[in-house]
Amino acid sequence: MSDPNPDNLHVLPPRDERSLRRRGIYLLPNLFTTSALFAGFYAIVASINGRFEPAAVAVFVAMVLDGMDGRIARLTNTQSDFGKEYDSLADMVSFGVAPAIVAYEWVFYEIGKIGWLAAFIYVSAAALRLARFNAQAATTDKKYFKGLPSPASAAVVAGFIWFCASYELRNHALIVALTVLITVACALLMVSNIRYYSFKDLDFHGRVPFLAIFAVVIAFGLISLHPEAMLFTTFLCYASSGPLLTLYQLRRHAGRRMNAEANKDGGNHKGAA
């Protein structure tokens, strides 16, 4: 006899959902993603408590862990759609919300609406940057990023705050203006179409010259001397490399165009003679 109540019918979940329940999730790469998420959350809590140097350091820790989870997944063959989505959400917290909150607690609260508006612009730009990256991941050139990557953008903002906090440069109008300028500029670079080198084509398995290893040792030594200044300078140079490369390419293209027009005009004059 059929059940008169159709609401009691058992509907099976989709096949993908049943498969996910049965298989679970991979632990190792998602453990790194969770650690990166924790570091971003800690940065928020530390900034609320007025501990800005640990907050900035936590953003850099999140960036290191974020760079490791994908590589660990590829090395152990544990890539999954769940891991990709989880990583994107963790990036939004660690490199979108956390730097904005740290900047707001640092100096933005002193300038009222302009401050929280600058923080919101950064958060929304990070969300748009991550959404565009996920939507175009299968079609874009792996050698370049479109727009400043959110981890590098967060490193610029956090590095500047770390540098200023280390040298007690907080209570200056110039620092407030520079913090707003850097935060908004990083937000605009994230949503721009400017290309940034991704370093994904580097071969870490091949042999390198001996001097390359020595250069890495020197770099680590310099960073250890003044990490706040060196890390901020490094990522500021990377953030500037995109616009500078774009300007160089536009100038070279304009020069080629002018040379082509000049050669064309020269050919026409010869033909008329």
N, C-alpha and C positions, 0 to 999 in steps of 0.2 A: 504494500500500500504506500503510495507516495506521500511525502510530507506536505501537509497543507500550507506550511509556513515557508515561503521561498527564502527567507532570511537565514534559515538553518542550513542552507546548502554550503558545503565546504568548497571554497575556490582555491585551487592550488596557486602558489606564488609563481612568478615567472621563473623560467629555467635558470637564468643567470643568478637570480636571488637565491634559489635553492642551492645552486652550485657554490655560491659564496658562503652560505651557512654551513655547508657540508665541509668545505675545504678550510675555512678560516682565513686568516691573513698571515702574511710573512712577518716574522718577528724582527729580524735584524735590521732591515732598512727602515722599517717604521719606528724602531727604537731610536734611531738617529733623528728621524723627523720629530718624534715626541720630545727628544732632548732639545732640538732647536726651538720648538714651540715653548718649552719650559724656559729657555734662555730669554726668548722675547717677552714672555710674561713677567719674568723676574726683572727685566729692564723697566717695565712699566711700574712695578711695585717699588723698585729702588728709587725711581725718579719721584714718585709720589712722596716717599720718605726723605727726599732731599739728598740722596746719595747718587750724584750724577756720574761720577767716575765709574763706579761699579755698573751703573745702568748702561753707559756707553760700551764698556768692556763686554757686557752681556750680549749686546747687539753683534759685536764682532765674533763672539763665541757661537751665536746662532748662525752667522754666515759660514763659519767653518763647518759646523755640523750639517748645514743645508747642502754644502758642496760635497759632503761625504755620503749622504744617504743614496743619492742617485748612482754614484760610482759603486757603492757596496751592492746595490741592487743589480747592477749590470755584471759585476764580478761574480756574484753568487747566483746569477740567473733567477732572481726573485722579483722581476718587474711585474707590476700589476696596475690595473686601472684604479683600484682603491688607493694604492700608494701614490699615484700621480695626483689624485684629487686631495688626498690628505696633505701632501707636500705643498700644494697650492694654498690650501687654507692656512697651514702653518706659516708659509711665507707672508700671507696677508697680515698675520698678527705680528710676526717678528720684524718684518721689513716695511710694513705699512702703518699699522697702529702704534707699535712701540716707538719708532723714531718720532712720530708726531706728538705722542704724549710726553716723551722725554723733552722735546723742544718746547712744548707748551709749559711744562713744569719748570723748565730752565729759565726762560725769559718771556715767552709769549703771553703769559697771564698778566704781565705788567702793562700791556698795550691794549687790553680790552678786546673788542670785536675783531680788530685786525689780527690779533694773535690767534684766536681760535679759528678764524677764517683761513689763515695760512696753514694751520694744522689740518683743517678739513680738506683743503686743496691737496695737500700731500697725501692724505689717506685715500681720497677718491682717485688721485692719479695712480697710486700704487695698485688699487683695485682694477682700474681700467688697463693698466700695463699687464697685470697677471691674466686678466680675462682675454686680452688680445693675444698674449703668448700662447695660452692654451688653445685658442681657436685656430691659430695659424701655425701651430707647432709642426704639423705634417707637411706644410707647403713652403715654409721659409728656408732660406739658406742657413745651414747649420754653422757656417763659418762666421756669421755676423748676427748680432742681436738687432732688432728694430726697436730703437729707444733704449735709454739707459736702464740696465737691469736693476730691479728693485733692491737686491742685496748691495750692489755698489752704491746706489743712491742712499740707502740707509747708512752705509759706511762713511759717506761724506758728511752727512748730518751728525751722526754719532761721533765721528772723529773730530769734527770741529768743536762740539760740546766738550768732549774729553780733553782736547787741547786747552780750551779756555778754562775749564774747571781746574786743570793741573796748575795753571799759572794765575789762578784767581782773577780772571778777567771778566767776571760776570756783571758787575755793576757799572757798566759803561754804555752810553747810548749807541756808540759805534758797534758794540758787540750785539746789541739788540737788532740793529739794522742789518748787520751782516748775517745774523741767524735767520732773519726773515728772508733775506735775499737768497741765501744758500738753499733754504728749504723750498721756496717757491721755484727757484731755478731747477733744482733736482726734480721737482714735480713735473715741470714743463718738459724736461729732457726725457722723463720716463714715457710720456704720452706722445713724444715726437716721433718722426719717421727717420731720425738720424741713426746711422748704422754704427754699431760698436763691435769691435773684434771680440769674439766669444772664447778664443783660446781652445776650442774643442778639437781643432785639427792638430794639436801638439801631440807628438808621439812620445809617450812616457815609457814605452817598452824598448825603444831603440837605444843605441849607444850615443853618448854625447861627449864632446871634448872635455878634457880634464879641467880647463879653465872655466867651463860652465858650472861645474860643481864648486869650484873655488868662488865664483861669483855668487852662488847661492849662499855659501857660508858667510861671505862679506855682507850680503843683504840681511841675513838673520842677525848678524852682529850689529849692524846699524839700527835695525828695528828695535833690538833689545836695549840700546842706549836711550832712545827717546821714542817709545812706541806710539805715544799719542801724536807726536809731530810727524813721524815717518809714515804712519798708516794714513793719517789725514792727507798728507802731501801726495802719497801714492794714489789714493782713490780720487783725489781732486784732479790729478793729472789724467787719470783714466776717464773721468767725467768730461774733462775738457778735450780729450782726444777725438771724440765724435764730432763736435762742431768744427774743430780745426781740420780734421780730415775732409769733412764735407766742403768747407770753404776752399781747401786745396784742390779738390776734385772739380768744383765749380769754376775755379780760376783756370785750371788746366783745360777744361772743356771750352771755356770762353776763348782761351788762347788758340786752341785748335780751330775753333770756328772762324776766328779772325784771320788765321793763316790760310784757311781754305778759301775764304772770300777774297783775300789778297791775291792768291794764286789764280783764282777764277778771273778776277779783274785783269791781272797781268796777261793771261791767255787771250782775253778779249781784245786787249790793246794790240797784241802781236798779230792777231787775225785781221784787225782793221788796217794795220800797216801793210 
